[in-house]
Structure formats: C-alpha cells, structure tokens
Amino acid sequence: MWQGVLVLLKQFDWQGTLKIVLASSFVSSIVTLGWNWFRDLRDMRRERRDAALDAALSLEQYARTCRLMMHKADWAYQEGVRSSGGDANGIVVPKFLFPPEIRWKWLNHKITSELREFPPTVEHANEQVRAVWEYSVPPDVCAEVETQCAKLAKQALVLARMTRKAHKAAKWIPNTADADLEKELDAFLTKREERERENRAARELALAGKWTTPANLSPVKQTPPNGG
C-alpha cells in the first residue's frame, strides 16, 4: 500500500501544480491590490467632494450675509440722508472664517491658496471701512460698507463656484430668494463703478476750473505807487 502511495507521489506533477498555485496567488494579489486602490481612490474623491462642498457652502452663506448687510447699510444711509446725520453703528463688513472641520489636504493646492486668501481679503475690507469711519460722516460709512459687502459677496460666489467645479461637487441650486443674487450684485457694482467715475470726473473738472484762468478774463493791471 505504501509503495503504491509513493509511486503516486512520484508520478504527481508537483512542479506544474506549484506553478498553478503561484500564478493563482499572483492573480489574487493583483486583484486585491487593484480593488484596494479603487476603493482608496473612491474614498479620496468622496473626501475631496465633501471638503469642497463644505468650503463652497460657507462661502455661499457668507454671500447671503453680505447681501443682508447691504440692505441694512442702505436703510441706514437713507435715514442718515433724511436726518442729515444718522447712525452707522452696527453697519460693518461681516467677518468670515472657514469651518474648522474642513480637511484642506484633500483640496487642489492652487484653489486652497485662493480660498485661504479670502479671510485676509475680508479683514482688509474692514480696515478700509475703519479708515472711512475716522474721516467721514455716517452716510458715507454706510455707502462704503455696502460697496465692500457687494465686492466680497461677488468674490465669495465666484470662489464657491470654482471650488465646486474643480472638485466635481454638486452644483449650487439657489432657492427662490437667492436665485438672482449674483445678478443683483453685478448690477449694483456696475452702477457703483459708474457713479465713482462720474464723481471722479466732476472732481477733476472742479480742480481744473480752480487752477485755470478763463480765457476771456485778462489779468488786472496794477497802478504803481506814487502814480509812477
């Protein structure tokens, strides 16, 4: 019996079987590595979309907050004009910070750089408003806040749209109240730029008139003393 078993063992193709086993193990390892890579890639893309979505939502919410402050600034401005003074207390550029839970490592480096530049931009706008506070009347402060809020809201929407698109996050579908938000901001900024150009032209014209002698007026000839 044992002799028969030994004969069978000698006749068994160990080398061929080993090749099959090794090949099967190799294929199994490749499949496992491929599946793990695909799973990690899927998880990474989901993390990127989630991080991009968090950043975009915070920017879009900030744009809404700025629009609300624009309305408050306009109301305060109108009241200041009517009362020849007014009160600009509480009329400020809203502060902005990204949510602390955003995982920046998942986002595109270039876009991350632009996003992180936004909070300092908001702080700079606040500094400009504080400078106006020192030398202007309340209606002028309100007008400056309204302008800065419009610029920041527009920039926030542009950054949010860029972030969503670059990381393939879902598009922003604004509700009815926000459907025309960007159009309103564009219209306001265009009108404000036209007004600033008109005011600048008026100031330049006034300065030119102040320092230029009209052509139809000749200098007055002064009589020397003692009739000389």
C-alpha positions as CSV (number, residue, x, y, z in Angstrom):
1,M,0.0,0.0,0.0
2,W,2.7,2.4,1.0
3,Q,4.6,1.5,-2.1
4,G,1.6,2.5,-4.2
5,V,1.3,5.8,-2.4
6,L,4.9,6.5,-3.0
7,V,4.5,5.7,-6.7
8,L,1.6,8.1,-7.0
9,L,3.5,10.8,-5.2
10,K,6.4,10.3,-7.6
11,Q,4.1,10.5,-10.6
12,F,2.3,13.6,-9.3
13,D,3.3,16.8,-11.2
14,W,4.4,18.9,-8.3
15,Q,6.2,21.4,-10.5
16,G,3.1,22.1,-12.6
17,T,0.9,22.3,-9.6
18,L,3.3,24.7,-7.9
19,K,3.2,26.9,-11.0
20,I,-0.6,27.0,-10.9
21,V,-0.7,27.8,-7.2
22,L,1.9,30.6,-7.6
23,A,0.1,32.0,-10.6
24,S,-3.3,31.9,-8.8
25,S,-1.7,33.6,-5.8
26,F,-0.2,36.3,-8.0
27,V,-3.5,37.0,-9.8
28,S,-5.3,37.1,-6.4
29,S,-2.8,39.6,-5.1
30,I,-3.2,41.8,-8.2
31,V,-6.9,41.7,-7.9
32,T,-6.7,42.5,-4.2
33,L,-4.3,45.4,-4.8
34,G,-6.5,46.7,-7.6
35,W,-9.6,46.6,-5.5
36,N,-7.9,48.4,-2.6
37,W,-6.6,51.0,-5.0
38,F,-10.0,51.6,-6.5
39,R,-11.6,51.7,-3.0
40,D,-9.0,54.2,-1.8
41,L,-9.4,56.3,-4.9
42,R,-13.2,56.3,-4.4
43,D,-12.8,57.3,-0.8
44,M,-10.4,60.1,-1.7
45,R,-12.7,61.5,-4.3
46,R,-15.6,61.5,-1.8
47,E,-13.4,63.2,0.8
48,R,-12.4,65.8,-1.8
49,R,-16.0,66.5,-2.8
50,D,-17.1,66.7,0.9
51,A,-14.3,69.2,1.7
52,A,-15.0,71.2,-1.4
53,L,-18.7,71.3,-0.6
54,D,-18.1,72.5,3.0
55,A,-15.9,75.3,1.7
56,A,-18.4,76.3,-1.0
57,L,-21.4,76.2,1.3
58,S,-19.6,78.5,3.8
59,L,-18.8,81.0,1.0
60,E,-22.3,81.0,-0.3
61,Q,-23.7,81.6,3.2
62,Y,-21.3,84.5,3.6
63,A,-22.6,86.0,0.3
64,R,-26.1,85.9,1.7
65,T,-24.9,87.5,4.9
66,C,-23.2,90.3,2.9
67,R,-26.4,90.9,1.0
68,L,-28.4,91.3,4.2
69,M,-25.8,93.8,5.5
70,M,-26.0,95.7,2.2
71,H,-29.7,96.2,2.8
72,K,-29.1,97.3,6.4
73,A,-26.4,99.7,5.1
74,D,-28.7,101.1,2.5
75,W,-31.5,101.7,5.1
76,A,-29.1,103.4,7.4
77,Y,-27.7,105.5,4.5
78,Q,-31.2,106.7,3.6
79,E,-32.0,107.5,7.2
80,G,-28.7,109.4,7.5
81,V,-29.5,111.5,4.4
82,R,-33.0,112.3,5.7
83,S,-31.8,113.3,9.1
84,S,-28.6,115.0,8.0
85,G,-26.5,112.7,10.2
86,G,-27.7,109.2,11.0
87,D,-26.2,106.4,12.9
88,A,-23.8,103.8,11.4
89,N,-23.4,101.7,14.5
90,G,-23.8,98.0,13.6
91,I,-23.1,98.6,10.0
92,V,-19.9,96.7,9.4
93,V,-18.4,94.2,7.0
94,P,-19.3,90.7,8.3
95,K,-16.4,88.6,9.5
96,F,-15.6,85.4,7.8
97,L,-13.8,82.2,8.7
98,F,-13.9,78.8,7.1
99,P,-15.4,75.9,9.2
100,P,-12.6,74.3,11.3
101,E,-13.6,70.8,10.2
102,I,-12.6,71.4,6.5
103,R,-9.8,69.0,5.6
104,W,-7.6,71.1,3.3
105,K,-5.3,68.3,2.3
106,W,-8.0,66.9,0.0
107,L,-8.4,70.1,-2.0
108,N,-6.5,71.2,-5.0
109,H,-3.4,73.2,-3.9
110,K,-4.0,76.2,-6.2
111,I,-7.6,76.5,-5.1
112,T,-6.7,76.1,-1.5
113,S,-4.3,79.0,-1.8
114,E,-7.1,81.2,-3.3
115,L,-9.6,80.1,-0.6
116,R,-7.3,80.8,2.2
117,E,-6.6,84.3,0.8
118,F,-10.3,85.2,1.2
119,P,-10.4,85.7,5.0
120,P,-7.5,88.2,4.8
121,T,-9.3,90.0,2.0
122,V,-12.3,90.4,4.3
123,E,-10.1,91.8,7.0
124,H,-8.6,94.3,4.6
125,A,-12.1,95.4,3.6
126,N,-12.8,96.0,7.3
127,E,-9.7,98.1,7.6
128,Q,-10.9,100.3,4.7
129,V,-14.2,100.8,6.4
130,R,-12.5,101.7,9.7
131,A,-10.4,104.3,7.7
132,V,-13.7,105.9,6.4
133,W,-15.1,105.9,9.9
134,E,-12.3,108.2,11.0
135,Y,-12.8,111.0,8.4
136,S,-16.4,110.6,7.1
137,V,-20.0,111.1,8.2
138,P,-22.2,108.1,8.9
139,P,-23.9,108.0,5.4
140,D,-20.5,107.8,3.8
141,V,-19.6,104.9,6.1
142,C,-22.8,103.1,5.2
143,A,-22.1,103.6,1.5
144,E,-18.6,102.2,1.9
145,V,-19.9,99.1,3.8
146,E,-22.5,98.5,1.1
147,T,-19.8,98.6,-1.6
148,Q,-17.3,96.4,0.3
149,C,-20.1,93.8,1.1
150,A,-21.1,93.7,-2.6
151,K,-17.5,93.1,-3.7
152,L,-16.9,90.4,-1.1
153,A,-20.2,88.6,-1.8
154,K,-19.4,88.5,-5.5
155,Q,-15.9,87.1,-4.8
156,A,-17.3,84.5,-2.4
157,L,-19.8,83.3,-5.1
158,V,-17.0,83.1,-7.7
159,L,-14.8,81.1,-5.3
160,A,-17.6,78.8,-4.4
161,R,-18.4,78.0,-8.0
162,M,-14.8,77.4,-8.9
163,T,-14.3,75.1,-5.9
164,R,-17.4,73.0,-6.7
165,K,-16.4,72.7,-10.4
166,A,-12.7,71.8,-9.8
167,H,-13.6,69.0,-7.3
168,K,-16.7,67.8,-9.1
169,A,-19.0,68.6,-6.3
170,A,-22.7,69.2,-6.8
171,K,-23.7,72.5,-8.4
172,W,-25.3,75.1,-6.2
173,I,-29.0,75.3,-6.8
174,P,-30.1,78.5,-5.0
175,N,-33.6,78.8,-3.6
176,T,-36.0,81.4,-4.8
177,A,-34.7,84.2,-2.6
178,D,-31.2,83.7,-3.8
179,A,-31.9,82.9,-7.5
180,D,-30.9,86.4,-8.7
181,L,-28.3,87.1,-6.0
182,E,-25.3,87.3,-8.4
183,K,-27.2,89.3,-10.9
184,E,-28.1,91.8,-8.2
185,L,-24.5,92.1,-7.1
186,D,-23.3,92.6,-10.7
187,A,-25.9,95.3,-11.3
188,F,-25.0,97.1,-8.0
189,L,-21.3,97.0,-8.7
190,T,-21.7,98.2,-12.2
191,K,-23.9,101.1,-11.0
192,R,-21.5,102.0,-8.2
193,E,-18.5,102.0,-10.6
194,E,-20.4,104.4,-13.0
195,R,-21.1,106.7,-10.1
196,E,-17.5,106.6,-9.0
197,R,-16.3,107.5,-12.5
198,E,-18.8,110.4,-12.6
199,N,-17.7,111.7,-9.2
200,R,-14.0,111.4,-10.2
201,A,-14.7,113.3,-13.4
202,A,-16.5,116.0,-11.5
203,R,-13.7,116.4,-9.0
204,E,-11.1,116.6,-11.8
205,L,-13.2,119.2,-13.6
206,A,-13.6,121.2,-10.4
207,L,-9.8,121.2,-9.8
208,A,-9.1,122.2,-13.4
209,G,-11.5,125.1,-13.1
210,K,-9.9,126.2,-9.8
211,W,-6.4,126.5,-11.2
212,T,-7.1,127.7,-14.7
213,T,-7.7,131.4,-15.6
214,P,-10.7,131.7,-18.0
215,A,-9.6,132.9,-21.5
216,N,-12.0,135.8,-21.6
217,L,-10.5,137.4,-18.5
218,S,-7.3,139.4,-18.7
219,P,-5.1,140.0,-15.7
220,V,-5.8,143.2,-13.8
221,K,-3.1,145.8,-14.4
222,Q,-1.9,147.3,-11.1
223,T,-1.0,151.0,-10.9
224,P,2.5,151.6,-9.5
225,P,2.6,153.5,-6.2
226,N,3.0,157.3,-6.3
227,G,1.5,157.4,-9.8
228,G,4.7,156.2,-11.3
